[in-house]
Amino acid sequence: MTPLGPRPALLPAGAPRMLVALTRRLIATVVLLLLAWPAVASASLKSDVSAIVASSRFGGPTTGIAIWDSTAHRSIFRLHERTELKPASNMKLTTSTVALADLGITARLSTRVYRTGVLSGDKLTGSLWLVGGGDPSLSTDIFARRAFGGAAGHLSDLAAAVRAAGIRRVTGRVNGDATMFDSKRTGPYWKPSYWQDCPPISALSVNKSLISYFGPETYQHPVLHAAAAFRGALKVRGVKVGHDPRTGRLPAGATLVASEPSPRISRLVLLMNRASDNYFAEVLNKRVAVAVGMAGTMANGRHETRRYLNSLGVNLRGARLYDGSGLSPRDRLSAHQILALLNKVRNQSYGNTLRASLPLAGVNGTLSNRMRSGPAHRNAQAKTGTLDDASALSGYVHSRNGHLIVFSILVNRRRLNILAAHRLQDRIVQALAGSRPRG
């Protein structure tokens, strides 16, 4: 058997020291890559959004975009984000916030019936008073089902309560009282055509003063119409009222007969945001003013909105808040201000309620026909906004790896191609939803 002899060296002399050095360099490189990866991932997403904007031809100064990774606490993309632009119905985000904060999630707005005169047996020698409390949902049963899924203040319930109180005959009339608010029915600088977009604003209305659920035409005297509708509801319940309705202020000493609550404020805000209901927005804006002890005017509602948002830390310098709905062509908000609002409310007790009120992509509300597939489908929750020269989309979306991304995209342009603006907004949100940001 031949001896094998000495085993040849597998590594050159000094190899252990070389391995140690190489290992250290490899570890350092890996650590640096891991530390740099979030920035790389963020930069990649930023590039993706930049490319989408560039291909859309909406990259000019009248487009404002702000995108924030709330999980990683990092800005993803900014473009003219501090330029105040027309927010359109994104203004309803300010109205939603202050309504939920000042009125309260579970609060309800009551419409009341009072009587004056003498009640003897089933005969009221006197009149009934229908007093508005700022419930925009007060409706007949059929309208409530069609417009609000039944979630409304019901005029028929008030009529039933009058009958249950023992009243069968009223020698006087039904008087409508909407003096909780001022008598201004429109907003500052609204176009004459906006009667089609918002019925006359009133503390007392029935069916939003619409003549028909299927069209925009309205009764021009909402309070008188409400009183007449209530007289009709009373007749159905077997209560006869002797004279035609009028409007006026409830006299002192009247006796409360019945009260009908609205749905909770959380539900009213949902109805407003899902359908982008301008009437709900303007009524709630005035009702907020009353809630904090001011007269029920549009300007007072906006004053309280600005005060409250400033208290949250939303810097509204340069912003212009003329109404609660966003119809006014003088309204201005920046993408940065809307983003700040959406971020700040997340830490409030009503934050989840506000988010849940927003349309869900491809599912409901004004987003039911947008983003019906892709990673944003059933994921993005956002408020839309549309005017002839403005399109907006602001809200929340989760990335593929669970990061919560907050965004605001405002596009203003004369003779705006609304569908093209929607494509830009939807492509950006789809890119955010499909991303995997680190950190």
C-alpha positions in Angstrom: 0.0 0.0 0.0 1.5 3.2 -1.0 1.4 5.9 1.6 -0.6 9.0 0.6 2.0 11.5 1.8 1.3 15.0 3.0 -2.2 16.4 2.2 -1.9 19.2 -0.3 -3.0 22.7 1.1 -6.6 23.6 0.0 -6.1 27.3 0.7 -3.1 29.5 0.3 -1.3 30.8 3.4 -3.1 33.8 5.0 -6.5 32.6 3.7 -8.2 32.8 7.1 -7.4 36.5 7.3 -8.6 37.1 3.8 -11.9 35.3 4.5 -12.5 37.4 7.6 -12.0 40.6 5.6 -14.2 39.4 2.7 -16.9 38.4 5.2 -16.8 41.8 6.9 -17.0 43.6 3.6 -20.0 41.4 2.5 -21.8 42.1 5.8 -21.2 45.8 5.5 -22.5 45.8 1.9 -25.6 43.9 2.9 -26.3 46.3 5.8 -25.9 49.3 3.5 -28.2 47.8 0.9 -30.8 47.1 3.6 -30.6 50.6 4.9 -30.8 52.1 1.5 -33.6 49.9 0.2 -36.5 51.9 1.6 -35.2 55.0 -0.1 -34.6 53.0 -3.3 -38.1 51.6 -3.2 -39.6 55.0 -2.5 -37.6 56.5 -5.3 -38.8 53.8 -7.6 -42.5 54.5 -6.7 -41.8 58.2 -7.2 -40.4 57.5 -10.6 -43.5 55.5 -11.5 -45.8 58.3 -10.4 -43.6 60.9 -12.3 -43.9 58.8 -15.5 -47.7 58.6 -15.1 -48.0 62.3 -14.7 -45.6 63.0 -17.6 -47.6 60.8 -19.9 -50.9 62.5 -18.9 -49.9 66.0 -20.0 -51.3 67.3 -16.7 -47.9 68.1 -15.2 -48.3 71.9 -15.2 -48.8 74.4 -12.4 -52.6 73.8 -12.2 -52.1 70.2 -11.1 -51.4 69.6 -7.4 -50.3 66.2 -6.1 -49.3 65.2 -2.6 -48.7 61.5 -1.6 -47.6 60.3 1.8 -46.6 56.9 3.1 -48.3 57.0 6.6 -46.7 53.7 7.6 -43.1 54.7 6.8 -43.7 58.4 7.6 -42.2 59.4 4.3 -43.3 61.6 1.4 -43.6 59.6 -1.8 -44.4 62.3 -4.4 -45.0 66.0 -4.5 -46.0 68.3 -7.4 -47.2 71.9 -6.9 -48.6 70.5 -3.6 -48.8 73.9 -2.0 -50.6 75.6 -4.8 -54.2 76.5 -3.9 -56.5 75.1 -6.5 -60.3 74.6 -6.9 -61.0 71.5 -4.8 -64.5 70.9 -6.1 -66.3 68.4 -3.9 -63.1 67.7 -1.9 -64.3 70.7 0.1 -66.8 68.2 1.6 -63.9 66.7 3.5 -63.6 69.9 5.5 -67.4 69.8 6.1 -67.4 66.1 7.1 -64.5 66.7 9.6 -66.1 69.6 11.5 -69.6 68.0 11.5 -68.3 64.8 13.0 -66.2 66.8 15.5 -68.7 69.5 16.6 -72.0 67.7 16.2 -70.7 64.2 17.3 -70.8 60.8 15.5 -73.9 59.6 17.3 -75.9 62.9 17.5 -79.2 63.2 15.6 -80.9 66.3 14.3 -84.5 66.7 15.3 -87.5 68.1 13.5 -90.3 69.0 15.9 -94.0 69.6 15.9 -95.6 72.1 18.3 -99.1 73.2 18.9 -100.6 76.6 19.8 -104.1 77.2 21.0 -106.4 74.9 23.0 -106.8 71.2 22.7 -110.2 69.9 23.7 -110.9 66.3 23.1 -109.5 65.5 19.6 -110.0 69.1 18.4 -107.2 71.7 18.4 -108.5 75.2 18.2 -105.2 76.6 17.0 -102.4 75.6 14.7 -99.5 73.2 14.4 -95.9 74.3 13.9 -93.3 72.2 12.0 -89.9 73.4 13.2 -86.8 72.5 11.3 -83.7 71.4 13.1 -81.4 71.2 10.0 -82.1 67.6 9.1 -81.3 67.3 5.3 -82.8 63.8 5.2 -86.4 64.6 6.2 -88.5 62.8 3.6 -91.7 61.1 2.6 -91.4 57.3 2.9 -91.0 56.6 -0.8 -88.4 59.3 -1.3 -86.4 58.0 1.8 -86.3 54.5 0.3 -85.2 55.6 -3.1 -82.7 58.3 -2.1 -81.3 57.1 1.3 -82.1 53.4 1.5 -84.7 54.3 4.2 -82.2 56.0 6.5 -83.9 59.4 7.0 -86.1 61.4 9.1 -89.7 60.4 8.2 -92.4 62.9 7.8 -95.0 60.1 8.2 -93.7 59.4 11.7 -94.4 63.0 12.8 -97.9 62.8 11.4 -98.5 59.5 13.2 -97.2 61.0 16.5 -99.7 63.9 16.1 -102.5 61.4 15.7 -101.2 59.4 18.7 -101.3 62.6 20.7 -105.1 62.6 20.3 -105.4 65.3 17.7 -107.9 64.7 14.9 -109.0 68.2 13.8 -107.0 71.4 13.6 -108.9 74.6 13.1 -105.9 76.6 12.1 -103.1 75.6 9.8 -99.6 74.1 9.6 -96.9 76.7 9.9 -93.3 75.9 8.8 -90.5 77.4 10.8 -86.9 77.3 9.4 -85.5 80.2 11.4 -82.7 78.1 12.8 -80.8 79.2 9.6 -80.8 82.4 7.6 -82.9 82.8 4.5 -80.1 82.6 2.0 -80.7 79.7 -0.3 -77.5 79.7 -2.3 -73.7 80.1 -1.8 -71.2 82.9 -2.6 -70.4 83.3 -6.3 -72.5 80.3 -7.3 -73.4 80.1 -11.0 -77.1 80.6 -11.8 -77.1 77.0 -13.2 -76.2 75.5 -9.8 -79.9 75.3 -8.9 -79.5 71.9 -10.6 -76.7 70.9 -8.3 -78.0 72.1 -4.9 -81.7 72.6 -3.9 -82.5 75.8 -1.9 -80.7 75.6 1.4 -83.0 75.5 4.4 -83.2 74.3 8.0 -86.6 72.8 7.1 -87.2 70.8 3.9 -88.9 67.6 2.8 -87.4 65.5 0.0 -84.6 68.1 -0.3 -87.4 70.3 -1.8 -87.2 68.2 -5.0 -90.3 68.0 -7.1 -89.4 64.5 -8.2 -86.7 62.1 -7.2 -85.9 61.7 -10.9 -85.1 65.3 -11.7 -83.3 68.4 -10.4 -86.3 70.7 -10.4 -87.2 72.1 -6.9 -89.8 73.9 -5.1 -88.6 77.5 -4.7 -90.1 77.9 -1.3 -88.8 75.0 0.7 -90.4 75.9 4.0 -93.8 76.4 2.6 -93.5 73.1 0.6 -92.5 71.3 3.8 -95.5 72.6 5.7 -97.8 71.6 2.8 -96.2 68.1 2.6 -96.8 67.7 6.4 -100.4 68.7 6.0 -100.8 66.0 3.4 -99.1 63.5 5.7 -101.5 64.4 8.4 -104.5 63.9 6.1 -103.3 60.4 5.3 -103.2 59.7 9.1 -106.7 61.0 9.6 -105.9 64.5 10.9 -107.8 67.3 9.2 -106.2 70.7 9.0 -108.6 73.6 8.2 -106.5 76.2 6.4 -103.6 76.4 3.9 -100.1 76.3 5.3 -97.9 79.3 6.0 -94.4 80.1 7.3 -93.3 81.9 10.4 -91.5 81.8 13.7 -92.7 79.6 16.5 -94.3 81.8 19.2 -93.2 81.5 22.8 -95.2 79.2 25.0 -96.0 76.6 22.3 -96.5 73.0 23.4 -94.3 70.2 22.0 -96.3 67.5 20.4 -93.8 65.3 18.5 -90.1 65.0 17.5 -88.5 63.0 14.7 -84.8 62.4 14.8 -82.5 62.2 11.8 -80.1 59.3 11.3 -76.9 59.7 13.2 -74.4 62.3 12.0 -72.1 59.5 10.9 -74.8 58.3 8.6 -75.6 61.8 7.2 -71.9 62.2 6.5 -71.8 58.9 4.7 -74.8 59.8 2.6 -73.2 63.1 1.8 -69.8 61.7 0.8 -70.8 58.6 -1.1 -73.2 60.5 -3.4 -71.3 63.8 -3.1 -74.5 65.5 -2.0 -74.2 69.3 -2.1 -77.4 69.9 -0.2 -76.3 67.8 2.7 -73.0 69.6 2.8 -74.5 73.0 2.9 -77.1 72.2 5.5 -74.5 70.5 7.8 -72.2 73.5 7.3 -74.9 75.9 8.7 -75.9 73.4 11.4 -72.3 73.3 12.7 -72.5 77.1 13.2 -75.6 76.7 15.3 -74.0 73.9 17.3 -71.2 76.2 18.5 -73.5 79.1 19.3 -73.4 81.2 16.2 -76.2 82.2 13.7 -76.9 79.5 11.1 -75.2 81.1 8.1 -72.8 79.7 5.5 -70.0 82.1 6.5 -70.3 81.2 10.2 -70.1 77.5 9.3 -67.0 78.1 7.3 -65.5 80.3 10.1 -65.9 77.4 12.5 -64.5 74.9 10.0 -61.4 77.0 9.6 -61.0 77.4 13.4 -61.3 73.7 14.0 -59.0 72.6 11.2 -56.4 75.1 12.4 -56.7 73.5 15.9 -55.9 70.1 14.4 -52.7 71.6 12.9 -53.9 72.0 9.4 -52.3 75.2 8.1 -55.0 76.9 6.0 -53.0 80.0 5.1 -53.9 80.8 1.5 -57.0 78.6 1.5 -60.4 80.0 0.7 -63.5 78.4 2.2 -66.6 80.0 0.8 -69.1 77.1 1.1 -69.4 73.6 2.4 -69.9 71.7 -0.8 -67.1 73.0 -3.1 -69.5 74.5 -5.6 -68.2 78.1 -5.3 -65.7 78.9 -8.0 -63.8 81.0 -5.5 -63.0 78.0 -3.2 -59.3 77.1 -2.9 -57.4 74.3 -1.2 -54.0 72.8 -1.9 -53.2 69.2 -2.2 -50.9 69.6 0.8 -53.7 71.0 2.9 -56.1 68.2 2.0 -53.4 65.6 2.7 -52.7 67.3 6.1 -56.4 67.0 6.9 -56.6 63.4 6.0 -53.5 62.6 8.1 -54.7 64.6 11.1 -58.2 63.1 11.3 -56.7 59.6 11.5 -55.8 60.3 15.1 -59.2 61.6 16.0 -62.0 59.5 17.5 -64.1 60.0 14.4 -61.2 59.2 12.0 -62.4 55.7 11.1 -66.0 57.0 10.6 -64.8 59.7 8.1 -62.7 57.2 6.2 -65.6 54.7 6.1 -67.9 57.4 4.6 -65.7 57.7 1.5 -66.6 55.9 -1.7 -64.9 52.6 -2.2 -63.1 52.1 -5.5 -65.2 50.1 -8.0 -67.9 49.4 -5.4 -70.1 52.3 -4.3 -70.8 56.0 -4.5 -69.0 58.2 -7.0 -66.3 55.6 -7.4 -68.6 52.7 -8.4 -67.6 52.9 -12.0 -63.9 53.7 -11.5 -61.0 51.3 -10.7 -63.3 48.2 -11.1 -60.2 46.0 -11.3 -56.6 46.0 -10.3 -55.0 46.4 -6.8 -57.0 49.6 -6.0 -60.3 47.8 -6.5 -62.2 47.4 -3.2 -59.1 49.0 -1.6 -58.9 52.8 -2.3 -61.3 55.0 -0.3 -61.4 58.5 -1.6 -63.5 61.6 -2.1 -64.1 62.7 -5.7 -64.7 66.2 -6.9 -65.9 67.5 -10.3 -66.6 70.9 -11.8 -66.3 72.0 -15.4 -62.7 73.1 -14.8 -61.7 71.0 -11.8 -61.3 67.3 -10.9 -60.1 66.0 -7.5 -59.5 62.7 -5.8 -58.2 62.4 -2.3 -58.2 59.6 0.2 -56.5 56.4 1.4 -55.2 53.2 -0.2 -53.2 50.3 1.1 -50.1 49.1 -0.8 -49.6 45.4 -1.5 -47.5 45.0 1.6 -50.0 46.8 3.8 -48.6 50.4 4.0 -51.3 53.0 4.3 -50.8 55.6 1.7 -52.6 59.0 1.8 -53.0 61.0 -1.3 -54.5 64.1 -2.8 -54.7 64.8 -6.6 -56.1 68.1 -7.8 -56.4 68.9 -11.5 -57.6 72.3 -12.7 -57.8 73.5 -16.3 -60.1 75.5 -18.5 -62.1 73.2 -20.7 -60.9 70.2 -18.6 -61.1 66.8 -20.1 -62.7 65.1 -17.0 -62.2 61.6 -18.2 -58.5 62.2 -18.9 -58.2 63.7 -15.4 -59.9 60.6 -14.0 -57.4 58.4 -15.9 -54.5 60.2 -14.4 -55.9 59.9 -10.8 -56.9 56.3 -11.2 -53.5 55.3 -12.7 -51.7 56.9 -9.8 -53.9 55.2 -7.2 -53.5 51.8 -9.0 -49.7 52.3 -8.9 -49.8 53.1 -5.2 -52.0 50.1 -4.5 -49.7 47.8 -6.5 -46.5 49.0 -4.8 -44.4 47.5 -2.1 -42.7 50.4 -0.3 -40.3 49.5 2.5 -39.6 51.0 5.9 
